[in-house]
Amino acid sequence: MALPARLDELLGDLDRLADRSERIDALIGIANRFRDVPQRVAERPFGEEHKVPACESQAYVFAEPRRDGTLDFHFAVENPQGISAKAMAVILGETVSGAPLEEIAELPGDIVYRIFGRELSMGKSMGLMAMVSMVAHSARQAAA
């Protein structure tokens, strides 16, 4: 299974961070780049169909079609303390937007562990995996 090229590159970069504190700093830096879903895509209150199930940070996923048939992904994270959800939103938004739908559709949820490690709580892990799953589902729908 091939991951989108930009995601694969980012995962490789994170894999090279052997020190846990370096990885945490890198992920906080990524989370700091988070930008809320643009108003042209969605406005509050967001529809439940976009809400990520089991996400403690009340995250939402929005897929915006591109002219070339691919998708741009946008996110809302309603919990201001949702650093891991914001980091995941930035990672997905920056690395899978514009990627081939077939690659996005096959995203494995366990990339969450490769990004964050296994130290996250079960609740956080499940929410982040659900974000990945919603992105993959959006790609499958667009490809159909």
DRENPA-3360 file (N, C-alpha, C; in nm, 2 decimals, always signed):
BEGIN
1 = MALPARLD = +0.08/-0.12/+0.00/+0.00/+0.00/+0.00/+0.09/+0.12/+0.00 ~ +0.06/+0.21/-0.10/+0.14/+0.33/-0.11/+0.07/+0.45/-0.03 ~ +0.15/+0.52/+0.05/+0.10/+0.64/+0.11/+0.12/+0.75/+0.02 ~ +0.04/+0.86/+0.03/+0.06/+0.98/-0.04/+0.21/+1.02/-0.02 ~ +0.28/+1.07/-0.12/+0.42/+1.10/-0.11/+0.46/+1.20/+0.00 ~ +0.38/+1.31/+0.01/+0.42/+1.40/+0.11/+0.40/+1.35/+0.25 ~ +0.30/+1.26/+0.27/+0.28/+1.20/+0.40/+0.39/+1.10/+0.43 ~ +0.43/+1.03/+0.33/+0.54/+0.93/+0.35/+0.67/+1.00/+0.39;
9 = ELLGDLDR = +0.69/+1.12/+0.33/+0.81/+1.20/+0.36/+0.81/+1.25/+0.50 ~ +0.69/+1.30/+0.54/+0.68/+1.36/+0.68/+0.70/+1.25/+0.78 ~ +0.64/+1.13/+0.75/+0.65/+1.02/+0.85/+0.80/+0.98/+0.86 ~ +0.87/+0.98/+0.75/+1.02/+0.95/+0.75/+1.09/+1.05/+0.84 ~ +1.05/+1.18/+0.82/+1.12/+1.29/+0.90/+1.09/+1.26/+1.05 ~ +0.97/+1.23/+1.08/+0.93/+1.21/+1.22/+1.01/+1.08/+1.28 ~ +1.02/+0.98/+1.19/+1.09/+0.86/+1.23/+1.23/+0.88/+1.27 ~ +1.29/+0.99/+1.21/+1.43/+1.02/+1.24/+1.45/+1.10/+1.37;
17 = LADRSERI = +1.34/+1.14/+1.43/+1.35/+1.20/+1.56/+1.35/+1.10/+1.67 ~ +1.47/+1.06/+1.71/+1.48/+0.95/+1.81/+1.44/+0.99/+1.95 ~ +1.47/+1.11/+1.98/+1.44/+1.16/+2.11/+1.29/+1.20/+2.12 ~ +1.22/+1.15/+2.22/+1.08/+1.18/+2.24/+1.05/+1.32/+2.26 ~ +1.13/+1.40/+2.33/+1.10/+1.54/+2.35/+1.12/+1.62/+2.21 ~ +1.21/+1.57/+2.13/+1.22/+1.64/+2.00/+1.10/+1.61/+1.91 ~ +1.04/+1.49/+1.92/+0.92/+1.46/+1.85/+0.80/+1.55/+1.90 ~ +0.79/+1.56/+2.03/+0.69/+1.64/+2.09/+0.70/+1.78/+2.05;
25 = DALIGIAN = +0.82/+1.84/+2.05/+0.84/+1.97/+2.00/+0.80/+1.99/+1.86 ~ +0.84/+1.89/+1.78/+0.81/+1.90/+1.63/+0.65/+1.90/+1.61 ~ +0.58/+1.81/+1.69/+0.44/+1.80/+1.68/+0.37/+1.93/+1.73 ~ +0.42/+1.99/+1.83/+0.37/+2.12/+1.88/+0.39/+2.23/+1.77 ~ +0.50/+2.23/+1.71/+0.53/+2.32/+1.60/+0.43/+2.30/+1.49 ~ +0.40/+2.18/+1.46/+0.31/+2.15/+1.35/+0.17/+2.20/+1.39 ~ +0.13/+2.17/+1.52/+0.00/+2.21/+1.57/-0.02/+2.36/+1.56 ~ +0.09/+2.43/+1.59/+0.09/+2.58/+1.58/+0.06/+2.64/+1.44;
33 = RFRDVPQR = +0.07/+2.56/+1.34/+0.03/+2.60/+1.20/-0.11/+2.58/+1.17 ~ -0.19/+2.52/+1.27/-0.33/+2.50/+1.25/-0.41/+2.62/+1.21 ~ -0.49/+2.61/+1.11/-0.58/+2.72/+1.07/-0.72/+2.66/+1.06 ~ -0.82/+2.73/+1.11/-0.96/+2.67/+1.11/-1.01/+2.67/+0.97 ~ -1.11/+2.58/+0.95/-1.17/+2.56/+0.82/-1.21/+2.70/+0.77 ~ -1.18/+2.73/+0.64/-1.23/+2.86/+0.59/-1.38/+2.87/+0.58 ~ -1.43/+2.99/+0.60/-1.57/+3.02/+0.60/-1.64/+2.98/+0.46 ~ -1.56/+2.99/+0.35/-1.61/+2.95/+0.22/-1.64/+2.80/+0.21;
41 = VAERPFGE = -1.58/+2.72/+0.30/-1.60/+2.58/+0.31/-1.71/+2.54/+0.41 ~ -1.71/+2.60/+0.53/-1.81/+2.56/+0.63/-1.81/+2.67/+0.74 ~ -1.93/+2.69/+0.79/-1.95/+2.79/+0.90/-2.02/+2.72/+1.02 ~ -1.99/+2.77/+1.14/-2.05/+2.72/+1.26/-2.20/+2.75/+1.26 ~ -2.28/+2.67/+1.32/-2.25/+2.54/+1.37/-2.23/+2.43/+1.26 ~ -2.13/+2.35/+1.28/-2.10/+2.25/+1.18/-2.20/+2.13/+1.18 ~ -2.22/+2.07/+1.07/-2.31/+1.96/+1.06/-2.25/+1.83/+1.13 ~ -2.33/+1.76/+1.19/-2.29/+1.63/+1.26/-2.22/+1.54/+1.16;
49 = EHKVPACE = -2.26/+1.54/+1.03/-2.20/+1.45/+0.93/-2.05/+1.48/+0.92 ~ -2.00/+1.59/+0.96/-1.86/+1.62/+0.95/-1.78/+1.60/+1.08 ~ -1.85/+1.57/+1.19/-1.79/+1.56/+1.32/-1.72/+1.42/+1.33 ~ -1.60/+1.43/+1.38/-1.52/+1.30/+1.40/-1.57/+1.23/+1.52 ~ -1.62/+1.11/+1.50/-1.67/+1.03/+1.61/-1.55/+1.00/+1.71 ~ -1.59/+1.00/+1.84/-1.49/+0.96/+1.95/-1.38/+1.06/+1.97 ~ -1.38/+1.18/+1.90/-1.27/+1.27/+1.92/-1.30/+1.36/+2.03 ~ -1.21/+1.36/+2.13/-1.22/+1.44/+2.25/-1.21/+1.58/+2.23;
57 = SQAYVFAE = -1.15/+1.62/+2.11/-1.13/+1.77/+2.08/-1.24/+1.82/+1.99 ~ -1.35/+1.74/+1.97/-1.46/+1.79/+1.89/-1.41/+1.84/+1.75 ~ -1.34/+1.75/+1.68/-1.29/+1.78/+1.55/-1.39/+1.75/+1.44 ~ -1.38/+1.83/+1.33/-1.46/+1.82/+1.21/-1.37/+1.81/+1.09 ~ -1.42/+1.73/+0.99/-1.34/+1.71/+0.86/-1.43/+1.76/+0.75 ~ -1.37/+1.83/+0.66/-1.44/+1.88/+0.54/-1.35/+1.85/+0.42 ~ -1.41/+1.80/+0.31/-1.34/+1.77/+0.19/-1.39/+1.86/+0.08 ~ -1.30/+1.94/+0.02/-1.34/+2.03/-0.08/-1.28/+1.98/-0.22;
65 = PRRDGTLD = -1.37/+1.96/-0.31/-1.33/+1.91/-0.44/-1.24/+2.01/-0.52 ~ -1.14/+1.96/-0.58/-1.05/+2.04/-0.67/-1.09/+2.02/-0.82 ~ -1.06/+2.11/-0.90/-1.09/+2.09/-1.04/-1.03/+1.97/-1.11 ~ -0.92/+1.92/-1.05/-0.85/+1.80/-1.11/-0.91/+1.67/-1.06 ~ -1.02/+1.68/-0.97/-1.08/+1.56/-0.92/-1.03/+1.51/-0.79 ~ -0.92/+1.58/-0.74/-0.87/+1.54/-0.61/-0.94/+1.63/-0.50 ~ -0.90/+1.62/-0.38/-0.97/+1.69/-0.27/-0.87/+1.77/-0.19 ~ -0.92/+1.88/-0.14/-0.85/+1.96/-0.03/-0.92/+1.92/+0.10;
73 = FHFAVENP = -0.84/+1.90/+0.20/-0.90/+1.87/+0.33/-0.88/+1.99/+0.43 ~ -0.99/+2.02/+0.50/-0.99/+2.13/+0.60/-1.05/+2.07/+0.72 ~ -1.02/+2.13/+0.84/-1.05/+2.08/+0.97/-1.09/+2.19/+1.06 ~ -1.18/+2.16/+1.15/-1.21/+2.25/+1.27/-1.18/+2.16/+1.39 ~ -1.12/+2.23/+1.49/-1.09/+2.16/+1.62/-1.15/+2.26/+1.72 ~ -1.26/+2.22/+1.78/-1.33/+2.31/+1.87/-1.27/+2.32/+2.01 ~ -1.19/+2.23/+2.05/-1.12/+2.23/+2.18/-0.99/+2.31/+2.16 ~ -0.97/+2.43/+2.22/-0.85/+2.51/+2.21/-0.73/+2.43/+2.26;
81 = QGISAKAM = -0.75/+2.34/+2.35/-0.64/+2.26/+2.40/-0.61/+2.13/+2.32 ~ -0.68/+2.11/+2.21/-0.66/+1.99/+2.13/-0.54/+1.99/+2.04 ~ -0.42/+1.99/+2.11/-0.30/+2.00/+2.03/-0.27/+1.88/+1.94 ~ -0.30/+1.76/+1.99/-0.28/+1.65/+1.90/-0.38/+1.65/+1.78 ~ -0.50/+1.69/+1.81/-0.60/+1.69/+1.70/-0.56/+1.80/+1.60 ~ -0.51/+1.91/+1.65/-0.46/+2.02/+1.56/-0.34/+1.97/+1.48 ~ -0.25/+1.90/+1.54/-0.13/+1.85/+1.47/-0.17/+1.75/+1.36 ~ -0.27/+1.67/+1.40/-0.31/+1.57/+1.30/-0.38/+1.64/+1.18;
89 = AVILGETV = -0.46/+1.74/+1.21/-0.53/+1.82/+1.11/-0.43/+1.88/+1.01 ~ -0.33/+1.94/+1.07/-0.23/+2.00/+0.98/-0.16/+1.90/+0.90 ~ -0.12/+1.79/+0.96/-0.05/+1.68/+0.89/-0.13/+1.63/+0.77 ~ -0.26/+1.60/+0.80/-0.35/+1.55/+0.69/-0.37/+1.66/+0.59 ~ -0.40/+1.78/+0.63/-0.43/+1.88/+0.54/-0.32/+1.91/+0.44 ~ -0.20/+1.91/+0.50/-0.08/+1.95/+0.42/-0.03/+1.83/+0.33 ~ -0.05/+1.71/+0.38/+0.02/+1.60/+0.31/-0.08/+1.52/+0.22 ~ -0.21/+1.52/+0.24/-0.29/+1.44/+0.16/-0.38/+1.52/+0.06;
97 = SGAPLEEI = -0.40/+1.65/+0.09/-0.47/+1.74/+0.00/-0.40/+1.73/-0.14 ~ -0.48/+1.70/-0.24/-0.43/+1.70/-0.38/-0.37/+1.57/-0.41 ~ -0.36/+1.47/-0.32/-0.30/+1.34/-0.35/-0.40/+1.26/-0.42 ~ -0.35/+1.15/-0.49/-0.45/+1.06/-0.56/-0.55/+1.00/-0.46 ~ -0.67/+1.00/-0.50/-0.78/+0.95/-0.42/-0.76/+0.81/-0.37 ~ -0.70/+0.73/-0.46/-0.68/+0.59/-0.43/-0.59/+0.57/-0.31 ~ -0.49/+0.66/-0.31/-0.39/+0.65/-0.20/-0.45/+0.70/-0.07 ~ -0.53/+0.81/-0.07/-0.60/+0.86/+0.05/-0.70/+0.76/+0.10;
105 = AELPGDIV = -0.77/+0.69/+0.01/-0.87/+0.60/+0.05/-0.82/+0.48/+0.13 ~ -0.69/+0.45/+0.11/-0.63/+0.34/+0.18/-0.55/+0.38/+0.30 ~ -0.56/+0.50/+0.35/-0.48/+0.54/+0.46/-0.51/+0.45/+0.58 ~ -0.41/+0.40/+0.64/-0.43/+0.32/+0.76/-0.44/+0.40/+0.89 ~ -0.54/+0.37/+0.97/-0.56/+0.45/+1.09/-0.44/+0.44/+1.19 ~ -0.36/+0.33/+1.18/-0.25/+0.32/+1.27/-0.13/+0.41/+1.24 ~ -0.14/+0.50/+1.13/-0.04/+0.60/+1.12/-0.03/+0.69/+1.24 ~ -0.14/+0.70/+1.31/-0.15/+0.78/+1.43/-0.03/+0.73/+1.53;
113 = YRIFGREL = -0.01/+0.60/+1.54/+0.10/+0.56/+1.63/+0.23/+0.59/+1.58 ~ +0.25/+0.59/+1.45/+0.38/+0.63/+1.39/+0.40/+0.77/+1.41 ~ +0.30/+0.86/+1.41/+0.32/+1.00/+1.43/+0.34/+1.03/+1.58 ~ +0.25/+0.98/+1.66/+0.24/+1.02/+1.80/+0.31/+0.92/+1.90 ~ +0.33/+0.80/+1.85/+0.38/+0.70/+1.94/+0.26/+0.63/+2.01 ~ +0.29/+0.55/+2.10/+0.19/+0.47/+2.17/+0.16/+0.52/+2.31 ~ +0.21/+0.64/+2.34/+0.19/+0.70/+2.47/+0.06/+0.77/+2.49 ~ -0.01/+0.80/+2.38/-0.14/+0.87/+2.39/-0.24/+0.79/+2.46;
121 = SMGKSMGL = -0.34/+0.85/+2.52/-0.45/+0.78/+2.58/-0.53/+0.71/+2.48 ~ -0.60/+0.61/+2.52/-0.68/+0.53/+2.42/-0.79/+0.62/+2.36 ~ -0.84/+0.71/+2.44/-0.94/+0.81/+2.38/-0.89/+0.90/+2.27 ~ -0.77/+0.95/+2.30/-0.70/+1.04/+2.20/-0.67/+0.96/+2.07 ~ -0.61/+0.84/+2.10/-0.57/+0.76/+1.98/-0.70/+0.72/+1.90 ~ -0.81/+0.69/+1.96/-0.93/+0.66/+1.88/-0.98/+0.77/+1.81 ~ -0.98/+0.89/+1.87/-1.02/+1.01/+1.80/-0.94/+1.05/+1.68 ~ -0.81/+1.04/+1.69/-0.71/+1.07/+1.58/-0.73/+0.96/+1.47;
129 = MAMVSMVA = -0.74/+0.84/+1.51/-0.77/+0.73/+1.41/-0.90/+0.76/+1.33 ~ -1.00/+0.81/+1.40/-1.13/+0.84/+1.34/-1.11/+0.96/+1.24 ~ -1.02/+1.05/+1.27/-0.99/+1.16/+1.18/-0.94/+1.10/+1.05 ~ -0.84/+1.01/+1.06/-0.78/+0.95/+0.94/-0.89/+0.87/+0.87 ~ -0.97/+0.80/+0.94/-1.07/+0.72/+0.88/-1.17/+0.81/+0.80 ~ -1.21/+0.93/+0.85/-1.30/+1.02/+0.79/-1.24/+1.07/+0.66 ~ -1.11/+1.10/+0.66/-1.04/+1.15/+0.54/-1.04/+1.04/+0.44 ~ -1.01/+0.92/+0.48/-1.01/+0.81/+0.38/-1.15/+0.78/+0.32;
137 = HSARQAAA = -1.25/+0.79/+0.41/-1.39/+0.77/+0.36/-1.43/+0.88/+0.26 ~ -1.39/+1.00/+0.29/-1.42/+1.11/+0.19/-1.36/+1.09/+0.06 ~ -1.23/+1.03/+0.06/-1.17/+1.00/-0.07/-1.24/+0.89/-0.14 ~ -1.28/+0.79/-0.07/-1.36/+0.67/-0.13/-1.49/+0.72/-0.19 ~ -1.56/+0.81/-0.12/-1.68/+0.87/-0.17/-1.66/+0.95/-0.30 ~ -1.55/+1.03/-0.30/-1.52/+1.11/-0.42/-1.48/+1.03/-0.54 ~ -1.41/+0.92/-0.51/-1.37/+0.83/-0.62/-1.48/+0.75/-0.68 ~ -1.59/+0.73/-0.60/-1.70/+0.65/-0.65/-1.79/+0.72/-0.75;
% end
